Amino acid sequence: MPAAADPARADGLPPGPRGLPWVGSAWDLMRDPLGFLDRSAREHGDLVRFRIGGLQAYYLAHPDHVREVLYGQRANFTLSPLREKLVPVLGLGLFTSKGDLHARQRRLMQPVFRK
């Protein structure tokens, strides 16, 4: 189950890699995305917080957390500012859409991911 938040953190936020000034963990994430996420989960637990430039990002390593965000609490989560900026470039596809449009697109794609 999920790792407990670092008790040393007074702000109550999940632990994570410190990253570099200005860029945060962007360099490590770009250089080896899967390796960075795997290391972060092993070192910091199932819920990891890191910075990409000035943005806060969270990595959910436990399937129960992912399920809760995608299904149980999806109305409480919005697109990140970065994804919203991609709408003019990518259009309203599965990656950038939200609400009923996203649910409809997801249902259309689900058969592709089944045996």
Rosetta silent file (secondary structure, phi, psi, omega in degrees, C-alpha in Angstrom):
SEQUENCE: MPAAADPARADGLPPGPRGLPWVGSAWDLMRDPLGFLDRSAREHGDLVRFRIGGLQAYYLAHPDHVREVLYGQRANFTLSPLREKLVPVLGLGLFTSKGDLHARQRRLMQPVFRK
SCORE:     score description
SCORE:     0.000 S_00000001
   1 L     0.000  178.563 -172.221    0.000    0.000    0.000 S_00000001
   2 L   -63.488  148.053  175.165    1.134    3.616   -0.197 S_00000001
   3 L   -76.033  146.559  179.409    4.212    4.808    1.610 S_00000001
   4 L   -71.324  150.799  176.545    3.626    7.285    4.391 S_00000001
   5 L   -64.215  148.822  179.117    4.552   10.898    3.810 S_00000001
   6 L   -59.267  116.738 -176.774    7.946   11.886    5.172 S_00000001
   7 L   -64.191  -17.302  179.993    7.266   12.864    8.802 S_00000001
   8 L   -76.293  -14.023 -177.941   10.045   15.456    8.581 S_00000001
   9 L   -82.342  113.037 -179.317    8.013   17.469    6.065 S_00000001
  10 L   -72.888  -24.655 -177.202    6.156   20.155    7.966 S_00000001
  11 L   -82.118   -8.377  177.807    4.056   21.098    4.908 S_00000001
  12 L    77.134    2.596  179.486    2.515   17.612    4.657 S_00000001
  13 L   -78.135  154.927  179.047    3.390   17.278    0.945 S_00000001
  14 L   -63.245  154.011  177.600    4.702   13.978   -0.428 S_00000001
  15 L   -75.946  167.896  176.908    8.475   13.495   -0.562 S_00000001
  16 L   179.656  176.330  179.540   10.471   13.507   -3.764 S_00000001
  17 L   -65.951  148.004 -178.166   13.779   14.288   -5.439 S_00000001
  18 L   -72.890  -40.185 -178.009   15.169   17.774   -4.886 S_00000001
  19 L    75.138 -175.500 -178.289   16.144   18.456   -8.481 S_00000001
  20 E  -100.642  156.225  174.036   18.236   21.364   -9.690 S_00000001
  21 L   -57.373  144.725  177.828   17.600   25.087   -9.229 S_00000001
  22 L    72.306  -46.703 -173.998   15.315   26.515  -11.931 S_00000001
  23 L  -100.080  -14.114 -178.755   14.769   23.246  -13.822 S_00000001
  24 E    63.768 -128.528 -178.382   13.855   20.917  -10.968 S_00000001
  25 L  -100.663   12.347 -175.677   13.901   17.298  -12.144 S_00000001
  26 H   -57.129  -42.812 -177.539   13.322   18.114  -15.828 S_00000001
  27 H   -62.482  -48.250  179.935   16.827   17.059  -16.880 S_00000001
  28 H   -63.397  -38.833 -179.675   16.613   13.654  -15.147 S_00000001
  29 H   -66.886  -41.430  179.215   13.102   13.095  -16.490 S_00000001
  30 H   -69.787  -39.045 -176.079   14.099   13.924  -20.081 S_00000001
  31 H   -67.865  -42.303 -177.015   17.300   11.868  -19.953 S_00000001
  32 L  -151.540   78.754 -173.154   15.718    8.657  -18.616 S_00000001
  33 H   -56.403  -50.680 -177.681   11.949    9.001  -17.980 S_00000001
  34 H   -67.963  -40.348  178.205   11.238    5.421  -16.861 S_00000001
  35 H   -63.586  -42.285  178.980   14.436    5.167  -14.845 S_00000001
  36 H   -61.749  -46.936 -178.459   13.720    8.488  -13.122 S_00000001
  37 H   -67.110  -39.856  178.492   10.170    7.463  -12.173 S_00000001
  38 H   -63.702  -48.128  177.938   11.265    3.998  -11.026 S_00000001
  39 H   -60.255  -43.009 -178.665   14.090    5.402   -8.868 S_00000001
  40 H   -61.076  -42.706  179.833   11.795    8.075   -7.450 S_00000001
  41 H   -67.579  -41.230  179.236    9.216    5.498   -6.379 S_00000001
  42 H   -64.667  -38.923 -175.764   11.859    3.214   -4.832 S_00000001
  43 H   -83.659  -29.637 -170.584   13.461    6.099   -2.924 S_00000001
  44 H  -121.356   -8.293  177.428   10.383    8.117   -1.949 S_00000001
  45 L   107.165 -169.967 -173.033    7.387    5.759   -1.979 S_00000001
  46 L   -77.613  -15.787  177.626    4.194    5.326   -3.976 S_00000001
  47 E  -126.366  112.347 -173.281    3.360    9.048   -4.128 S_00000001
  48 E  -119.363  136.118  176.374    6.228   11.242   -5.324 S_00000001
  49 E  -112.497  134.512  176.340    6.316   15.025   -5.756 S_00000001
  50 E  -148.522  165.136  179.574    8.873   16.686   -8.025 S_00000001
  51 E  -105.173  142.900  169.315    9.368   19.922   -9.936 S_00000001
  52 E  -123.940   99.928 -171.688    9.586   20.409  -13.687 S_00000001
  53 L    62.616 -126.170  179.704   10.726   23.986  -14.000 S_00000001
  54 L   -91.562    2.278 -177.684    8.212   26.022  -12.032 S_00000001
  55 E   -97.510  142.224  172.382    5.485   23.343  -12.072 S_00000001
  56 E   -88.195  134.329  177.916    4.799   20.811   -9.336 S_00000001
  57 E  -126.222  152.143  179.371    4.284   17.272  -10.641 S_00000001
  58 E  -127.837  138.044  176.755    3.134   14.137   -8.865 S_00000001
  59 E  -114.369  122.193  178.040    3.881   10.536   -9.743 S_00000001
  60 E  -100.218  109.420 -175.285    1.430    7.890   -8.550 S_00000001
  61 L   -93.528  -13.088 -177.924    3.280    4.574   -8.483 S_00000001
  62 L  -100.397  131.586 -178.121    0.569    2.441   -6.883 S_00000001
  63 H   -56.115  -33.929  178.997   -2.300    1.163   -9.102 S_00000001
  64 H   -63.736  -36.904  177.877   -4.867    1.916   -6.379 S_00000001
  65 H   -67.565  -43.383  179.277   -3.855    5.589   -6.418 S_00000001
  66 H   -61.577  -45.517  179.385   -4.066    5.761  -10.208 S_00000001
  67 H   -60.113  -42.644 -179.553   -7.496    4.122  -10.166 S_00000001
  68 H   -62.755  -41.150  178.967   -8.731    6.570   -7.526 S_00000001
  69 H   -69.599  -45.370 -175.070   -7.606    9.588   -9.566 S_00000001
  70 H   -75.243  -30.063 -176.742   -8.874    8.294  -12.915 S_00000001
  71 H  -116.144  -54.930 -173.258  -12.193    6.907  -11.701 S_00000001
  72 H   -70.239  -35.412 -173.684  -13.070    7.776   -8.118 S_00000001
  73 L  -125.309   19.142 -171.672  -11.995   11.420   -8.063 S_00000001
  74 H   -59.521  -27.100  179.164  -11.652   12.427  -11.712 S_00000001
  75 H   -69.709  -19.286 -178.612  -14.062   15.377  -11.341 S_00000001
  76 H   -90.163   -2.228 -178.435  -11.693   16.898   -8.766 S_00000001
  77 L  -114.943  141.041  179.989   -8.678   16.968  -11.089 S_00000001
  78 L  -120.324  168.487  175.796   -8.092   19.404  -13.919 S_00000001
  79 L   -64.003  142.863  175.469   -5.640   19.655  -16.776 S_00000001
  80 L   -69.000  158.627  177.623   -2.261   21.016  -15.824 S_00000001
  81 H   -56.245  -35.354  179.688   -1.391   24.436  -17.244 S_00000001
  82 H   -64.525  -46.321 -179.709    1.080   22.726  -19.583 S_00000001
  83 H   -64.892  -37.604  178.393   -1.554   20.377  -21.044 S_00000001
  84 H   -62.961  -33.580  178.305   -3.994   23.257  -21.504 S_00000001
  85 H   -71.450  -19.425  179.604   -1.340   25.088  -23.529 S_00000001
  86 H   -82.985  -13.202 -178.579   -1.051   22.033  -25.794 S_00000001
  87 H   -55.842  -46.659  179.590   -4.736   22.165  -26.851 S_00000001
  88 H   -62.779  -26.589 -178.713   -4.105   24.645  -29.719 S_00000001
  89 H   -87.026  -45.973 -174.368   -1.289   22.412  -30.999 S_00000001
  90 H   -95.744  -16.205 -174.891   -2.750   18.921  -30.394 S_00000001
  91 L    80.156 -173.489 -179.125   -6.465   19.677  -30.482 S_00000001
  92 L   -94.226   74.765  176.984   -8.978   18.107  -28.111 S_00000001
  93 L   -96.960 -171.307 -177.908   -7.753   14.521  -28.154 S_00000001
  94 L   -58.438  -35.949 -178.463   -7.649   11.921  -25.422 S_00000001
  95 L   -72.808  -31.092 -173.200   -4.575   13.541  -23.857 S_00000001
  96 L  -111.202  -13.315 -177.114   -6.005   17.067  -23.697 S_00000001
  97 L   -79.031  168.141  178.054   -9.781   16.670  -23.456 S_00000001
  98 L  -148.563  170.039  176.332  -11.773   16.579  -20.230 S_00000001
  99 H    65.565 -140.810 -176.649  -15.252   15.864  -18.921 S_00000001
 100 H   -62.899  -37.751  179.156  -17.820   14.170  -21.159 S_00000001
 101 H   -62.617  -44.318  179.026  -15.639   14.487  -24.273 S_00000001
 102 H   -63.040  -44.048  179.477  -12.748   12.713  -22.535 S_00000001
 103 H   -60.699  -42.422  179.634  -15.059    9.952  -21.242 S_00000001
 104 H   -64.776  -44.726  179.586  -16.475    9.425  -24.751 S_00000001
 105 H   -64.788  -39.509  179.449  -12.985    9.303  -26.321 S_00000001
 106 H   -63.363  -43.531  178.454  -11.735    6.915  -23.628 S_00000001
 107 H   -61.463  -38.242  178.924  -14.656    4.543  -24.227 S_00000001
 108 H   -65.701  -32.761 -176.978  -13.896    4.549  -27.964 S_00000001
 109 H   -84.878  -22.210 -173.431  -10.245    3.650  -27.297 S_00000001
 110 H   -54.769  -40.478 -179.587  -10.798    0.930  -24.670 S_00000001
 111 H   -58.715  -28.683 -179.544  -11.315   -1.979  -27.140 S_00000001
 112 H   -65.019  -28.456 -175.162   -7.821   -1.383  -28.529 S_00000001
 113 H   -98.508   10.426  177.678   -6.287   -2.182  -25.125 S_00000001
 114 L  -103.671  156.499  178.182   -8.183   -5.434  -24.507 S_00000001
 115 L   -71.680    0.000    0.000   -7.095   -8.941  -25.486 S_00000001
